[in-house]
Amino acid sequence: MFKKKPNIKPLAPLRSSDRRRIANQIIKDFNLPLPTPAAHDASAGGDKEASTSSPEVALRNCLFPENCLSAKFTTTAGPDLATVTGTIYFGVHPSEDEGKAEQRPLWVKTGDDEMFPTVYTLWKNPNLLPLLHTHSPVLTKIQTGADLMIPGLIGPPFPAGAAKGRLVAIASSESPTVPLVVGVCEINVSGLTRVVGEKGKAVRVVHWVGDEIFNNGGAGGKIPEGLEWGTKIVEAAKELEGVSLENKPEENKGKGKENTEVDTGGEAIRELTTKEIDEAFRAAALFGAYHYFSTGEFSNLELPLSSSQFISTLVLPFLPPASHFPPHNLLQTSVHPSLVMKKTSYKNAAKFLKILEKDLLLKTKTRNGGEVVVMEINWDHSGAKNFTTYQLPDAPKEDKKISSSSGATSVTNEGSVKVVELFRPNGKAMSFFSAVGAGTKDLYTAAEVKSILVKYTEKEDLVNPQSKRLVKIDPLIAAYLLDDRIREDADALRVGQVRRDLLGDRLVKSCSPYYVVLKPTESASDPATKPKAGAPPRIQVVLDTRQGKKTVTRVSGVEPFGVDPKAMADELQRTCAGSASVAQLMGSSPKNPVMEVTVQGPQRKAVEMYLEKRGIGTRFVNVVDKTGGKGKK
């Protein structure tokens, strides 16, 4: 919210009666227990008045110190830069030296009566909010003003209080007891059973270390090294990032890495060498590619992926447990504490991706600013397709699968719309299916179509023994899958061999496309889920101008995805703080009308976020900008 500097009016003293009223309301809203006498004395921090007062007064002073000041503020937030007004409360906690400490922002109240603490208040009141954890690269992104998406969470388990609409704190897995972000849950985070492969926003961020409110803290900007957040969630975050909650035993000091032992609560396990850690991360990447390809989930990945998305989705969930490394404690099934990116030889995700690119597992691109993103993943990589799996520390629960009439499957998740793309062999493609005994009237996923080609090349002994990525060209492949008018194909015909992944893509394109849209309440047996011929539907988003000045965003084609245009307009009107209307799309049939949602302003991002929350990825959205760059996207 405070990415840009707010306009803060002069500070004014807060009346004692108002301070007590606000503090009491906070105690009630946050359901805070009264401190015990010991905790009461400690929280007083030597403050004579607080130490002689009741626990209620001590708790109020911890949350809302005496002599607080308040100031009205104005700022902008959201993609349309909507105006936000409210009040900031400044103060100094009793345990600090008021002669040296500066006034710092402790609480923020917005115009819609949303009251949230700043990180300064959280550092003085541990366990005030449920604490979530994320990886360091994700946290860095959040501290630029981004929200926390579901794949960026570390877990499960998650704290019970992290329910939809509730305030939460967010910490880095490297410092899991120090909250650095405050946000509001967009979903019921506590009910999540997995985050890998999920989509959507988890937490809407309202404040973070380094924003313009935090910077008003003056000398109070020093981040503490650690706090007493005594929860199992903290322990889980430490374990996932490979950092022990306890310091290394004294007897381990001075020993080399080979002999160092890490205390994990059970039998001690040794510290891994850099080579073992490198191999574990590479194996995890191969395991991740194998898992996503073999289950069909790869079709739900939207490329390009940022380096942090790739690591959190296809690498970290597939790191091996401690029991994978001998000698080991066979009961130790959690991630080995040595498996941390900074302990590898490449030290960061960008260099790790470059190593995988040299290994031909993926293709990357370095964008402006030095950000490395994954553009392609080689699902036909031999190391991935033939990977020997191992037991995962926290294996994700199996997704529910939906079968088409032919038995083809695709993964879907409860609560979101999924588009399943299917293919039926047609014309030239039928010869390959018939050659391996596969049905020519059945429907297949893209992965299954490519597997047909693999079976054909193995049956005809066309695989190059020196490189399994290359296939010898036989008359059937030359006639049906290659075109000598294309330079790449002509070169392949000249040398007599071609890449298998290229042939797989050609075989998919030679099949007739079908699709089925699966809504959250539908099953495969419902008539509505019968596959339809043609390419999957696409939602049209058009940015246009009215009267030559005003920009509007028009959205159509949402009905096949189970989205109610009227409900969409109502929510976008609230989100974008502007007018929204629904009308029949010009040119659509009166018998089967297509409705169009029109929102005031350039609201492309708001529309995409709305659709993403319902499981509809951007690959099913066409965006046309007719404003000539006049409106902001």
Secondary structure, DSSP 4 states (H G I P E B T S, - for coil): --SSPPEEPPPEEPPHHHHHHHHHHHHHHTTPPPPPHHHHHHHHTT-HHHHTS-HHHHHHHHHS-TT-EEEEEEEEETTTTEEEEEEEEEE--TTS-TTTPPPEEEEEEETT--EEE-HHHHHHSTTSS-EEEE-HHHHHHHTTTPPEEGGGB--S---TT--TT-EEEEEETTSTTSEEEEEEESS-GGG-S--TT--SEEEEEEEETTSTTGGGGGGGGPPPS------HHHHHHHHHHT--SSPPPGGGTT--TTT-EE--SSS-EEPPPHHHHHHHHHHHHHHHHHHHHHHSGGGG--SSEEHHHHIIIIIGGGPPBGGGSSS--TT--SBPTT--GGGSSS-SHHHHHHHHHHTTSEEEEE-TTS-EEEEEE-TT-HHHHT------TTPPPPPEEEE-TTS-EEEE-TTS-EEEEEEE--GGGHHHHHHTT--SSS-B-HHHHHHHHHHHHHHTT-B-SS-TTEEE--HHHHHHT--TTSHHHHHHHHHTEEEHHHHHHHHHHTSEEEEEEE-TT--TTSGGGS-EESSPP-EEEEEEEETTTEEEEEEE--GGGT--HHHHHHHHHHHHTS-EEEEEPTT--SSS--EEEEEES--HHHHHHHHHHTT--GGGEEEEE-STT-S--
